[in-house]
């Protein structure tokens, strides 16, 4: 599904995040990182993109970068943080 969404709109941050999440779940962190970085560049206000980029950084043993993304995500949690 993410592949189809990216083909339809290569700049779709939502599709990038979706594909990045799949790659992270598959243990393909090096492939997920640039995709999630592009999602954040496209939509810097996307809490989901920042959260999963932080997770990718953590899986890459870059705790400082992970924390930085999560701090940015927490500044504007929007509906992502709502119960």
C-alpha positions as CSV (number, residue, x, y, z in Angstrom):
1,X,0.0,0.0,0.0
2,X,2.8,2.4,0.9
3,X,4.5,1.7,-2.4
4,X,1.3,2.5,-4.3
5,X,0.9,5.7,-2.4
6,X,4.5,6.8,-3.1
7,X,4.0,6.0,-6.8
8,X,0.9,8.2,-6.9
9,X,2.6,11.0,-4.9
10,X,6.3,10.6,-4.3
11,X,6.2,13.6,-1.9
12,X,3.6,12.1,0.4
13,X,4.9,12.3,3.9
14,X,2.3,9.9,5.1
15,X,3.3,7.3,2.6
16,X,7.0,7.8,3.5
17,X,6.2,7.3,7.2
18,X,4.2,4.2,6.4
19,X,7.0,2.6,4.3
20,X,9.5,3.7,6.9
21,X,7.5,1.9,9.6
22,X,7.4,-1.3,7.6
23,X,11.2,-1.1,7.0
24,X,11.8,-0.5,10.7
25,X,9.7,-3.6,11.6
26,X,11.7,-5.6,9.1
27,X,14.9,-4.5,10.7
28,X,15.9,-2.5,7.6
29,X,16.9,0.7,9.6
30,X,19.5,1.9,7.1
31,X,16.8,1.9,4.4
32,X,14.2,3.5,6.7
33,X,16.3,6.4,7.9
34,X,16.5,8.5,4.6
35,X,12.9,7.8,3.9
36,X,11.8,9.1,7.3
37,X,14.2,12.1,7.0
38,X,12.5,13.0,3.8
39,X,9.1,12.7,5.5
40,X,10.3,15.2,8.2
41,X,11.7,17.5,5.5
42,X,8.5,17.4,3.6
43,X,6.3,17.8,6.7
44,X,8.4,19.2,9.6
45,X,5.1,19.5,11.7
46,X,4.4,15.7,11.4
47,X,4.6,14.2,14.8
48,X,4.4,10.7,13.4
49,X,7.3,11.4,11.0
50,X,9.4,12.8,13.8
51,X,8.5,9.9,16.2
52,X,9.5,7.2,13.7
53,X,12.6,9.0,12.6
54,X,13.6,9.1,16.3
55,X,12.9,5.4,16.6
56,X,15.1,4.8,13.5
57,X,17.9,6.9,15.1
58,X,17.6,4.9,18.3
59,X,17.8,1.6,16.4
60,X,21.0,3.1,14.8
61,X,22.4,3.7,18.3
62,X,22.2,7.5,17.8
63,X,20.4,8.4,21.0
64,X,21.1,12.1,20.7
65,X,19.4,12.4,17.3
66,X,16.5,10.2,18.6
67,X,15.9,12.5,21.6
68,X,16.1,15.6,19.4
69,X,13.3,14.2,17.1
70,X,11.2,13.2,20.1
71,X,11.6,16.6,21.7
72,X,10.4,18.3,18.5
73,X,7.5,15.8,18.3
74,X,6.5,16.6,21.9
75,X,6.4,20.3,21.2
76,X,3.3,19.9,18.9
77,X,1.8,16.4,19.7
78,X,-1.5,17.2,18.0
79,X,-3.8,14.2,17.8
80,X,-1.0,11.7,17.9
81,X,-0.7,12.1,21.7
82,X,-4.4,12.2,22.4
83,X,-6.0,9.1,24.0
